[in-house]
Amino acid sequence: MNRPFNFSAGPAAMPQEVLTEAAKDMLDWHGSGMSVMEMSHRGKEFIAIYEQAHADLRELLAVPDNFKILFMQGGGLAENAIVPMNLSRGGVIDFVVTGSWSLKSQQEARKYGTVHIAASNAADDHATLPEPAHWQLSSNAGYVHICSNETINGVEYHTLPDLKALGCEAPLVIDFSSHVASRPVDWSRVGLAFGGAQKNLGPAGLTLVVVREDLLGQALPICPSAFNYKTVADHQSMYNTPPTYAIYMAGLVFQWLKRQGGIAAMEARNQAKAALLYDALDSSQLYQNKVALNCRSRMNVPFFLRDESLNEAFLTGARAQGLLQLKGHKSVGGMRASIYNAMPLEGVQALVDYLQHFEKTRS
Ligand SMILES: *Cc1c(COP(=O)(O)O)cnc(C)c1O
């Protein structure tokens, strides 16, 4: 079956192999007589699915033993409240604002702590990364929050900041929703990472949290039990019913990632895909990506047509070529191509061919 290439920012394209496998398992998972959706989360079948997914993710992301992997619900936005409820201790929280998502995170955190903006790229229209050496970090912050890949603005940290080297003892919290599993993570620099699954791991409904053990057990009294990381960790993510089907689907994605050669192999592919697309944009007279070269996202590539009156024709022509969901986020306009793990190089090549064809025929 020849499916179109789907450039959605999220919920995003899934590997076709994974969808085929899920379809095969739909009515009867491995001779159990049940769909995964119909299983008790405490039954042996689902526990096996959960344990495999958990172990595969730990292996893929090379998560050290002193970190807990939690499968939660609520998405990235709920984590904007859950993180401060668990880690702020009601005190100061440092934020580095680099685009729409980190901006949203600090707004929500104000309900649970005293927010200090340590750095911001707002003056550069969210198209640069403030140098960590120039961040105004607090001496007593509960944690420092960054969004390691800004899905809307297309800004990505290619190296995580080393807070210790900056004289800061606070743990680093990263919102890695939109680039998790696209590249390795340097866990020595991270206290907690969170992300919704629907960009790069699986369907919506599952939220991944990876948290260093020593950060557990300091939640504010108002923190709901189901969102208290220690409670969730003590119950192997089964304090309440976890998003069972989403965990199963993410588990299939993890196995697919292992068959692809793991995260290092995905990173090499993602580099090649991003280079192909950025080169095409940079060498054109019609299209433009405005993000600084040192922080261009490999996952989310926003671009603009210099003649915006062509936007509708561009999108209509793209759909006709089987290139879906290229419209940019409403807050920034223009176009955006999200090229997560599940987007093959051929999909990016098809987009580049279309970009060049459209430019030739329209200018
Ligand atoms: C999509 C996204 C979110 C929001 O996730 P929800 O699941 O909609 O709550 C948060 N942060 C980033 C970086 C995202 O890309």
PDBQT file of the ligand as one rigid body, heavy atoms in Angstrom, charges set to zero:
ROOT
HETATM    1  C1  LIG A 401       3.444  18.871  21.599  1.00  0.00    +0.000 C 
HETATM    2  C2  LIG A 401       4.282  19.461  22.653  1.00  0.00    +0.000 A 
HETATM    3  C3  LIG A 401       3.802  19.688  23.961  1.00  0.00    +0.000 A 
HETATM    4  C4  LIG A 401       2.346  19.509  24.336  1.00  0.00    +0.000 C 
HETATM    5  O1  LIG A 401       1.983  18.258  24.499  1.00  0.00    +0.000 OA
HETATM    6  P1  LIG A 401       0.453  17.888  24.814  1.00  0.00    +0.000 P 
HETATM    7  O2  LIG A 401       0.513  16.412  24.750  1.00  0.00    +0.000 OA
HETATM    8  O3  LIG A 401      -0.416  18.527  23.780  1.00  0.00    +0.000 OA
HETATM    9  O4  LIG A 401       0.133  18.391  26.175  1.00  0.00    +0.000 OA
HETATM   10  C5  LIG A 401       4.671  20.192  24.908  1.00  0.00    +0.000 A 
HETATM   11  N1  LIG A 401       5.948  20.480  24.597  1.00  0.00    +0.000 NA
HETATM   12  C6  LIG A 401       6.433  20.305  23.360  1.00  0.00    +0.000 A 
HETATM   13  C7  LIG A 401       7.854  20.641  23.072  1.00  0.00    +0.000 C 
HETATM   14  C8  LIG A 401       5.619  19.785  22.358  1.00  0.00    +0.000 A 
HETATM   15  O5  LIG A 401       6.112  19.601  21.126  1.00  0.00    +0.000 OA
ENDROOT
TORSDOF 0
